[in-house]
Amino acid sequence: MRLLNLKGEVVHQQNLSTSSGHRVQIPSIVSSGVYILSITSKNAHYHTKVVIQ
């Protein structure tokens, strides 16, 4: 899992287990703003916009 700012820079990255129901914790050092959450596995790529307030 990668969290990117709108410039495409990685601001947070962590490995996720393959079990379902995994909860992603964003560290408090990440500033408020709009980010892209990118999750990549062997079979799929998922990207979505995230707003942190």
N, C-alpha and C positions, 0 to 999 in steps of 0.2 A: 504494500500500500504506500502510495506517495501522495503528499499534499503539495500542490504547486501553486505559486502565486500567478497572477495574470501575465507576468513576464516569462513564465515557463520555468522559473527557478524552483528547485525542490526546497521547501521550508521544513518538511518533516517526512520521515520515512520509517516504516517498520514492517517486519515480516509478520504475516498472519498465518495461523494454522489452517488446515483444510477442513476443520470441523465447521458445521453450519452454526449459525447464531453467534458468530464472533462479533464482539462489540469493539469499535475503534475509539480509542481515547486520544484526543488532541491535547497536547501539552499546553499549559496556561501561558507559556512564553510566546505562542503564536498570536500575533496582533489581530484585532478586529479587521474584517474585510471579506472580500470575495476570493475564493480559492477553487481549484479544480482537484477533486479527489479521483485518483487513478488507481484502479485495482487490476492487476494482471495475473492470470494463471496460465497454466499450460494450454488450456483450451479456450480461454475467453479474455477479453479486455473490457473493462467497465470504466466509464468516465462520467462524472457528474459535477455540477456546480454546487459549492457549499458556501454558505454565508455564516461567518463567525461574528457574533456580536459581543 
